[in-house]
Amino acid sequence: MKTICDANIVLRYLMHDDDELYNKAEKIIRKSPHVSLLVLSEVVYVLSGTYHVSRAEIVDTLIALSNEVVFEENELFIKTLENYKSIKLDLVDCYLLARKQILNEEVETFDKKLEKVLRK
Protein backbone atom coordinates (compact mmCIF):
# COMPACT_ATOMS: atom_id res chain seq x y z
CA MET A 1 0.00 0.00 0.00
CA LYS A 2 1.27 3.48 -0.90
CA THR A 3 1.89 5.86 1.99
CA ILE A 4 1.05 9.55 1.58
CA CYS A 5 1.59 12.32 4.09
CA ASP A 6 0.23 15.78 4.70
CA ALA A 7 1.98 19.12 5.02
CA ASN A 8 2.20 18.88 8.82
CA ILE A 9 4.39 15.78 8.60
CA VAL A 10 6.70 17.46 6.09
CA LEU A 11 6.83 20.70 8.06
CA ARG A 12 7.59 19.04 11.42
CA TYR A 13 10.33 17.03 9.72
CA LEU A 14 11.86 20.06 8.02
CA MET A 15 11.53 22.48 10.92
CA HIS A 16 12.52 20.07 13.72
CA ASP A 17 10.81 22.48 16.14
CA ASP A 18 9.16 19.85 18.33
CA ASP A 19 11.22 16.77 19.23
CA GLU A 20 8.25 14.46 19.72
CA LEU A 21 6.58 15.40 16.44
CA TYR A 22 9.92 15.43 14.61
CA ASN A 23 10.64 11.86 15.72
CA LYS A 24 7.20 10.72 14.55
CA ALA A 25 7.61 12.58 11.25
CA GLU A 26 11.06 11.11 10.73
CA LYS A 27 9.68 7.56 11.04
CA ILE A 28 7.08 8.38 8.41
CA ILE A 29 9.63 10.05 6.09
CA ARG A 30 11.86 6.94 6.31
CA LYS A 31 9.03 5.03 4.58
CA SER A 32 9.53 7.27 1.50
CA PRO A 33 5.94 8.48 1.39
CA HIS A 34 4.38 10.11 -1.62
CA VAL A 35 3.83 13.84 -1.34
CA SER A 36 1.35 15.50 -3.66
CA LEU A 37 1.86 18.81 -5.39
CA LEU A 38 -1.01 20.27 -3.39
CA VAL A 39 0.68 19.29 -0.11
CA LEU A 40 4.00 20.69 -1.33
CA SER A 41 2.23 23.94 -2.22
CA GLU A 42 0.98 24.20 1.36
CA VAL A 43 4.50 23.51 2.65
CA VAL A 44 5.90 26.34 0.51
CA TYR A 45 3.10 28.67 1.64
CA VAL A 46 3.76 27.96 5.35
CA LEU A 47 7.56 28.12 5.05
CA SER A 48 7.44 31.47 3.26
CA GLY A 49 4.50 33.06 5.07
CA THR A 50 4.73 31.78 8.63
CA TYR A 51 8.44 31.02 8.98
CA HIS A 52 9.71 33.68 6.52
CA VAL A 53 12.10 31.26 4.85
CA SER A 54 13.68 32.64 1.68
CA ARG A 55 12.73 31.28 -1.72
CA ALA A 56 16.25 29.95 -2.27
CA GLU A 57 16.26 28.10 1.05
CA ILE A 58 12.79 26.66 0.42
CA VAL A 59 13.84 25.38 -2.98
CA ASP A 60 17.12 23.92 -1.74
CA THR A 61 15.37 22.24 1.20
CA LEU A 62 12.60 20.72 -0.92
CA ILE A 63 15.00 19.50 -3.58
CA ALA A 64 16.99 17.79 -0.82
CA LEU A 65 13.74 16.34 0.53
CA SER A 66 13.02 14.86 -2.92
CA ASN A 67 15.77 12.32 -2.16
CA GLU A 68 13.82 11.06 0.86
CA VAL A 69 10.21 11.10 -0.33
CA VAL A 70 8.40 10.64 -3.63
CA PHE A 71 7.11 13.86 -5.13
CA GLU A 72 4.17 13.13 -7.36
CA GLU A 73 4.95 14.60 -10.78
CA ASN A 74 8.56 14.97 -9.63
CA GLU A 75 10.01 16.47 -12.82
CA LEU A 76 7.20 19.02 -13.00
CA PHE A 77 7.57 20.03 -9.35
CA ILE A 78 11.37 20.33 -9.53
CA LYS A 79 10.95 22.65 -12.55
CA THR A 80 8.31 24.59 -10.59
CA LEU A 81 10.82 25.02 -7.76
CA GLU A 82 13.55 26.13 -10.16
CA ASN A 83 11.15 28.73 -11.58
CA TYR A 84 10.12 29.81 -8.07
CA LYS A 85 13.75 30.34 -7.10
CA SER A 86 14.63 32.45 -10.13
CA ILE A 87 11.40 34.25 -11.11
CA LYS A 88 9.33 36.56 -8.91
CA LEU A 89 6.04 34.76 -9.46
CA ASP A 90 3.94 32.89 -6.93
CA LEU A 91 4.23 29.12 -6.77
CA VAL A 92 1.07 28.41 -8.78
CA ASP A 93 2.24 30.66 -11.60
CA CYS A 94 5.63 28.92 -11.52
CA TYR A 95 3.77 25.61 -11.79
CA LEU A 96 1.83 26.83 -14.83
CA LEU A 97 5.08 28.00 -16.41
CA ALA A 98 6.64 24.59 -15.71
CA ARG A 99 3.70 22.89 -17.44
CA LYS A 100 4.38 25.01 -20.51
CA GLN A 101 8.11 24.34 -20.35
CA ILE A 102 7.92 20.58 -19.81
CA LEU A 103 4.57 19.52 -21.27
CA ASN A 104 4.39 22.23 -23.94
CA GLU A 105 0.91 23.19 -22.77
CA GLU A 106 -0.61 26.52 -23.70
CA VAL A 107 -1.35 28.67 -20.65
CA GLU A 108 -4.12 31.27 -20.76
CA THR A 109 -4.03 34.05 -18.17
CA PHE A 110 -5.04 37.62 -17.42
CA ASP A 111 -2.02 37.94 -15.09
CA LYS A 112 0.32 40.44 -16.75
CA LYS A 113 3.47 39.27 -14.91
CA LEU A 114 2.83 35.65 -15.82
CA GLU A 115 1.93 36.55 -19.40
CA LYS A 116 5.22 38.43 -19.80
CA VAL A 117 7.21 35.39 -18.61
CA LEU A 118 5.20 32.99 -20.78
CA ARG A 119 5.97 35.02 -23.92
CA LYS A 120 9.77 34.72 -23.43
C-alpha positions as CSV (number, residue, x, y, z in Angstrom):
1,M,0.0,0.0,0.0
2,K,1.3,3.5,-0.9
3,T,1.9,5.9,2.0
4,I,1.0,9.5,1.6
5,C,1.6,12.3,4.1
6,D,0.2,15.8,4.7
7,A,2.0,19.1,5.0
8,N,2.2,18.9,8.8
9,I,4.4,15.8,8.6
10,V,6.7,17.5,6.1
11,L,6.8,20.7,8.1
12,R,7.6,19.0,11.4
13,Y,10.3,17.0,9.7
14,L,11.9,20.1,8.0
15,M,11.5,22.5,10.9
16,H,12.5,20.1,13.7
17,D,10.8,22.5,16.1
18,D,9.2,19.8,18.3
19,D,11.2,16.8,19.2
20,E,8.3,14.5,19.7
21,L,6.6,15.4,16.4
22,Y,9.9,15.4,14.6
23,N,10.6,11.9,15.7
24,K,7.2,10.7,14.5
25,A,7.6,12.6,11.2
26,E,11.1,11.1,10.7
27,K,9.7,7.6,11.0
28,I,7.1,8.4,8.4
29,I,9.6,10.0,6.1
30,R,11.9,6.9,6.3
31,K,9.0,5.0,4.6
32,S,9.5,7.3,1.5
33,P,5.9,8.5,1.4
34,H,4.4,10.1,-1.6
35,V,3.8,13.8,-1.3
36,S,1.3,15.5,-3.7
37,L,1.9,18.8,-5.4
38,L,-1.0,20.3,-3.4
39,V,0.7,19.3,-0.1
40,L,4.0,20.7,-1.3
41,S,2.2,23.9,-2.2
42,E,1.0,24.2,1.4
43,V,4.5,23.5,2.6
44,V,5.9,26.3,0.5
45,Y,3.1,28.7,1.6
46,V,3.8,28.0,5.3
47,L,7.6,28.1,5.1
48,S,7.4,31.5,3.3
49,G,4.5,33.1,5.1
50,T,4.7,31.8,8.6
51,Y,8.4,31.0,9.0
52,H,9.7,33.7,6.5
53,V,12.1,31.3,4.9
54,S,13.7,32.6,1.7
55,R,12.7,31.3,-1.7
56,A,16.2,30.0,-2.3
57,E,16.3,28.1,1.1
58,I,12.8,26.7,0.4
59,V,13.8,25.4,-3.0
60,D,17.1,23.9,-1.7
61,T,15.4,22.2,1.2
62,L,12.6,20.7,-0.9
63,I,15.0,19.5,-3.6
64,A,17.0,17.8,-0.8
65,L,13.7,16.3,0.5
66,S,13.0,14.9,-2.9
67,N,15.8,12.3,-2.2
68,E,13.8,11.1,0.9
69,V,10.2,11.1,-0.3
70,V,8.4,10.6,-3.6
71,F,7.1,13.9,-5.1
72,E,4.2,13.1,-7.4
73,E,4.9,14.6,-10.8
74,N,8.6,15.0,-9.6
75,E,10.0,16.5,-12.8
76,L,7.2,19.0,-13.0
77,F,7.6,20.0,-9.4
78,I,11.4,20.3,-9.5
79,K,11.0,22.7,-12.6
80,T,8.3,24.6,-10.6
81,L,10.8,25.0,-7.8
82,E,13.5,26.1,-10.2
83,N,11.2,28.7,-11.6
84,Y,10.1,29.8,-8.1
85,K,13.7,30.3,-7.1
86,S,14.6,32.4,-10.1
87,I,11.4,34.3,-11.1
88,K,9.3,36.6,-8.9
89,L,6.0,34.8,-9.5
90,D,3.9,32.9,-6.9
91,L,4.2,29.1,-6.8
92,V,1.1,28.4,-8.8
93,D,2.2,30.7,-11.6
94,C,5.6,28.9,-11.5
95,Y,3.8,25.6,-11.8
96,L,1.8,26.8,-14.8
97,L,5.1,28.0,-16.4
98,A,6.6,24.6,-15.7
99,R,3.7,22.9,-17.4
100,K,4.4,25.0,-20.5
101,Q,8.1,24.3,-20.4
102,I,7.9,20.6,-19.8
103,L,4.6,19.5,-21.3
104,N,4.4,22.2,-23.9
105,E,0.9,23.2,-22.8
106,E,-0.6,26.5,-23.7
107,V,-1.4,28.7,-20.6
108,E,-4.1,31.3,-20.8
109,T,-4.0,34.1,-18.2
110,F,-5.0,37.6,-17.4
111,D,-2.0,37.9,-15.1
112,K,0.3,40.4,-16.8
113,K,3.5,39.3,-14.9
114,L,2.8,35.6,-15.8
115,E,1.9,36.6,-19.4
116,K,5.2,38.4,-19.8
117,V,7.2,35.4,-18.6
118,L,5.2,33.0,-20.8
119,R,6.0,35.0,-23.9
120,K,9.8,34.7,-23.4
